[in-house]
Amino acid sequence: MIRIPPVMRCLLAASLALGLALPAAAAARKAKVPAPLTPAPVVAAERAFAADGLALGIKQSFLKHMADDAVVFQPDPVNAREAVSAQSDKPGPKLEWWPIWAGISASGDLGFTTGPYALDGTRRGHYFTIWKKQADGGWKWLYDGGPSSSAKDAPGPGGTPGYLMVATTSAGDEATAFASAQAADEALNTAAAEDLVPAYLAVLVCEARVQGSPAPPAQGCSSFREELAGRGRKVTFKPLGGSASSGGDLAWTYGDADWTIAGKAFRGHYVRVWQYRTDAWKLVFDQILPAPPRKKG
């Protein structure tokens, strides 16, 4: 038997260890770093939805991409699948839309997009869609609709949408977060019933978008006041629903809206997106959709 001196054994062991460590270190260097979370999957879902709108028609594309509990306003909130299923199968006008701004939750399961839409080639307004990731990894929309705010100067299709920053804090689990988001929603509603503009300005962030009037969507703090002032000094809101992300950082809410301008009564519905920032919910999207007057009796 050949005896290896203790010193040689130590050197040999060190060499073997080094030889084993080098491939592992090389593998570690080659490991891919996860890409930063962005709303790209939500944008891709929206674009697939829009492509199917042209290929399958409005009815079938909407049915294909909606969740079973999706909501639309016709003019009041109704189950989208039931409402769309009841529509005629006859081809409608050519409907096109494309995302120019999007956001996603830090948990990667709730998001939104918004952008222009056009009927038979004529831009008619701005859509807004809430998306939820499904158990199979696909995306389905929970809400779709938008006002006839001017889209004349909005970017065209094919561009890269802007992204809302992803939240870095959470309000808790899904149920806890949605309860606190509803509380923030109700606090805004209460304040808006007294004086709408300052109520909104207290919770809006400058990255937000506010839409509902015939003007283009307001983008940035300097533009919010004028858009909000067009809604009248006081608005009575009534919450109806919404949901939160599983990570507790993003939530959407919707409900009724009633207001008066120059003695004339108006009504409609609101849709909002809230994002949890540091220690409070902040408003990152808001729209008002007008509705016909309620029938008397």
Number of C-alpha atoms within 10 A of each C-alpha: 3 4 7 10 8 9 9 11 12 12 11 13 12 12 12 11 11 12 11 11 12 11 11 12 11 10 11 10 10 9 9 8 7 6 6 6 14 18 24 16 17 29 26 13 19 26 17 13 23 23 16 17 20 13 11 15 19 23 19 15 18 22 17 15 21 21 21 14 13 20 25 17 18 12 12 13 17 14 17 24 19 14 14 16 13 10 10 9 12 9 10 12 12 14 17 19 23 25 29 20 18 24 29 30 28 23 17 20 22 29 29 27 25 25 23 26 22 18 14 11 11 13 20 18 24 25 20 22 20 27 26 25 19 13 8 6 9 13 22 25 28 24 26 20 17 24 19 21 20 19 21 14 9 15 15 15 15 10 10 13 20 13 17 18 16 21 18 12 16 23 23 16 14 18 16 13 24 25 16 18 29 22 13 18 24 15 12 19 21 17 18 19 16 14 14 22 21 16 18 20 15 12 17 21 16 15 14 20 23 23 24 25 20 14 15 19 26 21 16 15 14 9 14 21 17 12 19 20 13 13 19 15 17 20 22 17 23 17 17 12 13 20 22 27 25 21 20 26 29 34 28 27 20 24 18 19 20 20 18 15 13 6 7 7 10 18 19 20 22 20 22 19 27 26 30 25 17 12 9 16 25 22 28 22 22 23 21 22 20 19 17 10 11 9 5 4 3
